[in-house]
Amino acid sequence: MSPHSIPTLIGGSVVLFLGLFVFIKNRRSPINISFLLFSLSISFWLFGYTAAYSVKEEAIATFFCRLACVSAMFTAPTFYHLITNLLKIKGERGFVTLSYLAMVALTPLFLFSNYFLVGTYRYFWGNYSKAGPLHPLYLVIFFTIFSRVLFILFSKYREYEKSTPIEATRIKYLLIAILAGLLGAIDYLPKYGIAIYPFGFAFEILLAAIIAYTIIKYRLMDIEVVIRKGLVYSSLITLITLIYLLTILLLERIFQGVIGYKSLPLTIAAACVIAILFQPLKNKIQSFVDKYFFKGTREEVARENERLMEEIRRSERLRSVGTLAAGMAHEIKNPLSAIKTFAEYLPVKYEDKVFREKFNSIVTKEVDKINHIVSQLLDFSKPIPLTIKETDIHILIDETVNLLSNDLLKRKIELKRDYQAGDGVIKIDPLQLKQALLNMFLNAIDAINSDGVIHIQTYRENNKFFLRISDTGCGISKEKLSHIFDPFYSTKEKGTGLGLSVVHRIVKDHGGSIHAESHPGSGSTFLLKLRC
């Protein structure tokens, strides 16, 4: 094997691995399938030239060059296909199909005629394809497809620029990555007799790596970090590869001049020695880049994650607030009705002293009631420290359930209460525990959907207060059950995964514990243990 074929062999292997890795992650996803096709086009293109660089017979080299060119042709339609799937654009299907058909039509002409390829050039790195008379026509088709892709991305960027800035940013960096990938066109220069080593494939590897990362971890990290690191690491890898190749060639010439060797084993041995020497250098460069180029990256990501976590926590609280507000609507409506009634009679009965006294007493009381409800709603929407007071938990449960009476009625859910006779007073923060109870009842209602039963049971034992909430819902599998209290873990499609996490935190803050039991199809039971 020629030393010059090592970069293409490594590059093809890396892209093939990326394609298979992404495909295995989700074999049914159109995005993952189209990425695999794109990766196969790049990898077989590089494998074809790996073989062409390594053989001396012109006929065999020409065959591998033709295969490599056919594979390279399909990078355009497969990439077009991939981008339309990534952006979920259905209107481009006809053009995508047309681009595939164009390349399929050109395939036999590339393989069996001299219209597009005419033999090979013999360069210092090995055999390379020679462009035929109609090759410029192929380049027009090839770059027209890529121009269409760039137009689509630019249009989407303009569309999202004001409405969805985050999506616009991702598309912007994807555009930058694709423009970098187009530098791979450098590899067409040797086809026209320009003796420059075709290193453009390195940009295609970078492009494939960025898209693979975007597909797998699209929501976990900003793509800007990926591109910044990708560009620096790719540049360093290219630099080290060039030094590696130059060193191999220099040593080869020295050995040939001194001892006149022409042995492949000695070349391989020299390559191994250099690889060993370059490993420490690679590690030092990697440490240097992480330390000076990306010093704040981890801290920035950590801060961003913390900010997003707080936003989701707030969203979960506001979801509960929305339910609380709906349940309290009638409580606010009643005082307003009383105030309105007295206000209507005020012009008529203003001279009536008894009426004025009654108006003053009732309206003041009703306004205080509304003010209390609004204050409670505002306090509920923001995190506050525990305010422990003696509270009758049975009354608190009833108040919380009453807020959900409409939901229970709509879904035909029966509520059974089995309170232990006697005192239900315990030391808790009623506001926060009400939030926990509300989240639990909402989960139970979501699990049942319709025609089910929620059973609430309380009892005391060993100076502890126990609250058991059972439902006849769909249940939770054993694998998922162990994660239901984890932040951001949800068994529901639209859930944020913080409802039960908030419950767990509130119960823990009270010095209590919560335990869940469930089986698919048999409902779920949550047992809260609180200090008396």
N, C-alpha and C positions, 0 to 999 in steps of 0.2 A: 504493500500500500504506500502511495506517495504521501510524504508529510503534508503536502498542500491539500490533500483530501480529508485530513483530520478535522479541520473546522466545519466543513460541510457535513461530515458524518456526525459530529457532536450536535451541530445545529439541528439536523434532521431528526435525530433521536430525541432531543429536548422537545421539539414541537410535537412529535408523535406522542410522547408521554403526556404532554399537556392536553392534546386532543382526547386521548383515551381516558385521562383522569377526569376531565370535565364531563365526558359522555357517561362514565360510570356513575357520576354523582346523580344524574337523572336521565335515564335512557329514553324516556318518552317525551322529554322536552324538545320542541322544535329548535329552540335556541342551542341546546347542547348538541343536537344532531348536526345542525348546520355548522357549528364550530368544529365538530369532528371532521366534516368534509373539507373545511378550509384548512385544517391542520394537516390532513392527508395530502392535500395539494402541495403544501409547502414542503412537507417531509419527503415525499417521493421526488419532488423537484431536486432537493438537495442530495438525496440518495443516488439519483441518476448521475449527477455531476461527480459525486464521490467515486462512482465506478469509472466514469469517463476520465477522470484525472489519473486513475491508477493503472489503466491499460495502455499498451503501446500500439496495438493493432488498430489502424485507422478505422477499419470497417466496424469493429466492435465498439470503438469509442463513439463513432457516428450514431450507432444504434442507441447507446445509452444517452447521448446528447439529445436525440430526438425524443426519447421517453421523458427526459427531464423537462424539455420545452413544453411537451403536452401537459405535463403535471403543472408547470408554472402557468400555463394558459388558464387553467381552471381556478387559480387563486382569485381571479376577478369575479366570475359568477358566484362562486361559493361565498366570497366576502360580501357581495351584494345581497345574497340570500341571508347571510348572518345578520347584517345590519337591519334589514327589514323585519326580521324576527325579534331582534333586540328592542326595536322601537315599536313593535306591534303594528306595522303598516301593512294593511291588506291590499291596498290599491296598487301595489307594485308587483303583484304576483305575475301578471302577464309579462312585464318587462324582465323579471327575474328568469322566467321560463325561456324567453327569447334569448337572453344572454347565454344560458346553458346550451340552447340549440345552436347558437352561433359557434361556440367552441367545439361542440360535437361535430359540426360540419367541417371545421378546420382540422380536426384530428387526423383523418386519413391523409390530408394534404401535407401535414407536418411529418407524418410517419413514412409515407411512400412516394413523395414527389420532391422535386428540387425547387418548387415555387417559393417556399417560405424558408427552407433550410438547404444549404448546399455544402455538404461535407463538414469538415472541422478545421479550425486553426490549431496550430501547435505552438502553445505559449510555454513560458518557463514553468508554470504550475501544472501543465498538462493539456489535454485536448479540450477544445471549447467550440461550441456551435458557430457556424458561419451563416450569416443572414443571407437569404435568397432575395430575388428581385421583388417579390410581393410581401416581404416581411414588414415593410413600413405600413402596409394596409392592416396587418394584424395589430400593430402598435396603436393604430387609430381606434380600432375596435376595443382593444384592451383598456386604453386610457379613457375612452368614452364611458365605459362601464364605471370606472373609478370616479370619473367626473360626476356621474349621476349620483353615486354614493355620497360624495362631498356635498352636492347640491341638497340632497335630502337632509343630511346632518345640519347643514347651515340653516335650512328652512325651519327645522325643528328647534334649533337654537334660538332663532328669532321668535318663534312661537312661544317658547317657554321663558324667554328672557325676563319678561315682566310678571307673568302669572305664576311660574314655578322656578324661582332662581336656582334652587338646588339641582333640579334636572338640567337647567341650562348650563350650569357649571360642569356637570358630568359630561354633557355632550360637547362642551367646549374643549375639555381635555381629551376627549375621544377624537375630536377633530385634529388636535395637535398630534396625537399618537399616529393617526392615519397619514398625516402629512409627512411625519418622520418615516412611516412605512413606505411611502412613495419614493423615498431615497433609494429603495431597493432597485429602482430603475437603472442605477449605475451598472448593474449586471448586464444590461443590454449593450453597453459600449464595446466590450470585447467581441461581440458578434459582428461588429463592423470594423474589425481590424485594429482597435485601440488596445494596446497591451497593458491594461490595468487589471490587477487581481480583482475578481468579482466578489467584493466584500459586502455588497448591498444586502445579501441575505440576512446579515446581522440585524438590520432594521425590521425585517419581516418577523424574526424571532421575537424582537421586542414588542412589536404590535400584537402578535399572538399571545404573548405572556400577559400583557395589559388587559386584553379582552378576556382571557381565561380568568384572571383575578376578578374582573368586573362581574362576570357571570356567577362565580362561586361566592364571592363576598361582597356583593353589590351594596348591601345595606350596612356593612360593618365598618367600613373605613372609606374616607374620602379618596376618590381616585387620584387627586392631586399628589398625595403622598406616594402612591404607586408609581406614577410617571416620574416624579423627581428621583426616586431611588432607582427606578428602572433605567433612566437615562445615564445616571452616573455609573451604576454597576455595569451597564452594557459598554460604556466607553472604556472602563477599566479592563473589562474582559477582552475587548477588541485590542487594546494596547498590549496586554500580556500575551495574547495569542500571536500578535505580530512579532513581539520580541522572541517568543518561543520558536516561531518558524524561522526567523533570521538566525537564531542561535543554532538550530538544527542544520540549516543550510551551511553556515560557516564551519561547524564541526565536520560536516560531511566533506566539504572541500578540503579541509585540513588533513583529514584521514586519507582522502584520495591522493593528495599531494605527497604525504609523508610515506604511507605504506602501500598506496595504490589499491585500496580495498574496494570491492563492489559487493558488499555483503549486507543483506537486509537485517540479519540479527544484530549487527553492530549499530545500525540506525535505530532499531527498537531499543537497544540497551541505552544508547545516548538519550533517546526520548524519555526513558524512565528516570534517568539521572536528573535530567532537567526538570521533569515534573516534580521530583522530590525537592529540588532546590527552590522551585517556584511556590510550593505550598506555604512555607512560612511567609513569603512575600505577599501572597494572596491574603493571608490572615491579617497581616499588618495593614494592608491597604483597606481591608474591610473595616477594621477597627478605627482607622483614621477617618474614613468616610462617615461612619456612624457617629463618631465623636464630634467632628467639626462641621459636617454638612447637615446633619439631621439631629443636632443636639436637642432641640426642643420638640421633636416629632412625637415621642411617646408622651411627654407631658401635655402637649396640645391635644392629642387624641384622648388622654385620660380626662382632661378638663371638659372636652366636648361631650364625652360619654356621660360624665356627671351631670352636665347641663341637660342633656337629653333625658336622663333618668328622672331628674326633677320635674321636667315638663310632663313626662308620662305620669308621674305620681300625681301631679296637679290635675291632669286630664281625668285620672281615675276618681279623684276627689270630686271634680266638677260633674262627672257622670252621676255620682251619688247625690250631689247637690241638685241636679236636674230632677231626679226621682223625688227627692225630699221636697223640692219646690212644687212639683205636681201634686204631691200628697197634701201639702199645706194650703193649696189654693182655696179649698172650701173654708179653711179656718180664717183666712184673710177676707174672703168674700162675705162671710157672715157679719163681722164687725163693720165692714164698709156699707152693707145693706142697712144696718141700724143707723149709722151716721147719716146716710143719704135720706132715710125716712124722716129723721128729726130735722135735717136741714130743710126739707121741703115744707114742713109745718112751721118752721121758725118765723117766716114773715107774717103768718096768720096769727100765731100764738105768742108773739114776742112780749106782749104786755102781760101775759099770764105768768106770774111769779113762780108758781108750782112747776109749770112747764120748763121755765128757764133753769130752775134748780135741777130738774130731772135731766134736761139736755146736757147741762154741765157735767153732771155725775156720770151719765152713761157714755157720752162722747169721749170724755177723758179716759174712762176705763177701756173703751174700745180702741182708742188710739194707742194706749199703753200696750194693749194686747198685740196690735199690729207691729208696734215697735219691737216688742219682745220676739215676735216671730221672725222679723227681718234680721234682727241682731243674731238670733240663733242660726239663721241661714248663712249670714256672713261669716260667723265664727266657724261654721261647719266646713266652709270652703277653703280654709287656710289651716296649716299645721300649727297646733298650740300645745304647750306643755300640759301634762296631766294635772287636772284639778280634782283631787279625790274628795268625794263627799258620800255620805250615807244615802243610798238610793234604793228604792224598791225596784228590783230588776224585772219583776213581773209586769209592773206598770210600764217600764221602759220597753219591754218586748211588745206589749200591746200597742203602745204608741207607734213603734216601728212597723208593726204588721198593718196597722190602720193606714199608714202611708201607702201601702202596697195593695190596698183593698181592691182598687180598680183592676190591677194586673191579675190578681187572684180570680176576680169575677170573670174577666174576659177569657181567661184560659181554663176556666172551670176547675180550679184547684181547690181542694178541700183542705181546711186548716184544722188540725187537732191540737189542743193545748192540754197538757197534763202537768199542771203545776203542783209541787209538793205543798200540802196544806201547811199554813203557818206563815211565819215571817219571811218575806223575800228580800229584806233589806241587807245589802252588802256594801262595802266601801269600794267605789269605782269612780271613774270619770264618766258621767252619763253621756256627755256629748261624743266622746271618742268611742265608747262602747256601742253607742247607737250607730255610728258609722260602720263599725265592725259587723253588727247585726244586720244592717241594711245590705252590706255586701254579701253576706252569707245567704240572706233570703233571696236576693237577686240571682245569685248562682243557682239556688234551688229551683227558682221559677224557670230560669233558662234551661235547666236540665230536664224539667218535667215537660215543658212546652205546653201540654194540655191534658186535661182529665187525669189528674194525679192527686197525691196527698202529701202535705208537709206536716210532720209530727214534731211538736215542741214539748220537751220534757225537762223538768228541773227537779233537783233533789240535793240534800246536804249529806255529807259523809266525811267523818274525821276532820271537822273544822274546815272543810272545803265545800265550795258551791259548784255544782255540776249543771251544765246546760247541754242537752242533747238535741240536735236538729237533724231530723231524718227526712229524706224525700224518696219518692218512687220514680225518680228520673231514669235517664239512660245509663247512669253509672260511669265509673272510670276504671280503665284497665290497670293491672298491677304495676306495669312499667311506668305509666303516667302518674300513678298515685304518689309515688315517692318524690315527684317534682312539683306538685301542685302549689306548694308554698314558696317555690323559688321565684325570685323576681323575673318578670318577663316571660314566664312559662304559662302558656294558655292552651286549653283543650278546645277552645272555641275559635272559629275563623276570624272573628272581629274583635276578640278580646285582646287587651293589652298585657295580660298576665300579671297584673299588680293587685287585683281585687283581693285574692286570698293572701297575698303577700302582706298587704296592709292589715288584714285581719290578724295574721300571725304576729306582726309587729305590735299591734295594739294590745293583744292578749299578753305577749311577752312583757310589754311595758307595765302591765298590771301585775306582773309576777306570777302569771298563770301559764297554762299550756293548752294546746289544741291538738287533737288527734283525729285522723280521718280513716274511715273504713268504706270500701266500695267494691262492687263487682259489676262488670258490664251487664246491663239489662236488669239489675236488681236494685238500683238506686244507691244513694250514698248516705252516710251518717257522720256528722261532725260532733265531737265531744269537747266542750270547753270546760276547763277546770280553773276556777278563780278562788282567790283567797277571800275568806269571809271578813 
